[in-house]
Amino acid sequence: MGTYWYVKDPESDSGLSPVFEDDFVHALFSIANKHGLKITDKMILDEVYKKDKTKKPRKINSRGR
């Protein structure tokens, strides 16, 4: 089961349309590329962790702890 983003859609009965998370991310990269912006892994990490410079990605123990 995946996650969905709900985007405004005036043509939908509810006014929103669900977009699967993988499709959403792919669309963002595609739009950025069409506008001449190449999003890099470093840019993503800088954006995700910019608020708390001490926050680092968690390391997952192979034993599940």
C-alpha positions as CSV (number, residue, x, y, z in Angstrom):
1,M,0.0,0.0,0.0
2,G,1.4,3.4,-1.0
3,T,0.9,7.0,0.0
4,Y,-1.0,9.4,-2.1
5,W,-0.8,13.2,-2.5
6,Y,-4.1,15.0,-3.0
7,V,-3.9,17.8,-5.5
8,K,-6.5,20.4,-6.4
9,D,-8.5,19.4,-9.4
10,P,-11.6,21.5,-10.4
11,E,-12.7,18.8,-12.8
12,S,-13.0,16.2,-10.0
13,D,-16.3,15.8,-8.0
14,S,-14.5,16.3,-4.7
15,G,-12.2,19.0,-6.0
16,L,-9.1,16.8,-5.4
17,S,-7.4,14.1,-7.3
18,P,-5.2,11.4,-5.7
19,V,-1.7,11.0,-7.1
20,F,0.5,8.1,-6.1
21,E,3.7,9.3,-4.3
22,D,6.0,7.8,-6.9
23,D,4.2,9.5,-9.7
24,F,4.1,12.8,-7.8
25,V,7.9,12.7,-7.2
26,H,8.5,11.7,-10.9
27,A,6.3,14.7,-12.0
28,L,8.3,17.1,-9.8
29,F,11.6,16.0,-11.3
30,S,10.2,16.1,-14.8
31,I,8.8,19.6,-14.4
32,A,12.1,20.8,-12.9
33,N,14.0,19.3,-15.8
34,K,11.8,21.0,-18.3
35,H,12.5,24.3,-16.7
36,G,16.3,23.7,-16.7
37,L,16.8,22.7,-13.1
38,K,18.6,19.5,-12.3
39,I,17.7,18.4,-8.8
40,T,20.6,16.6,-7.1
41,D,20.7,14.3,-4.1
42,K,22.7,16.9,-2.3
43,M,20.0,19.5,-3.0
44,I,17.4,17.2,-1.5
45,L,19.4,16.4,1.6
46,D,20.2,20.0,2.1
47,E,16.5,20.9,2.0
48,V,15.4,18.0,4.2
49,Y,18.0,18.6,6.9
50,K,18.4,22.4,6.7
51,K,16.2,23.2,9.7
52,D,18.2,21.2,12.1
53,K,21.9,21.0,11.2
54,T,22.5,18.3,13.8
55,K,19.7,16.1,12.4
56,K,21.1,13.2,10.4
57,P,19.5,10.2,8.7
58,R,18.9,7.3,11.0
59,K,21.0,4.2,10.5
60,I,18.9,1.1,10.5
61,N,20.4,-1.8,12.4
62,S,20.3,-5.1,10.4
63,R,18.7,-6.8,13.5
64,G,15.7,-4.3,13.3
65,R,16.5,-2.5,16.5
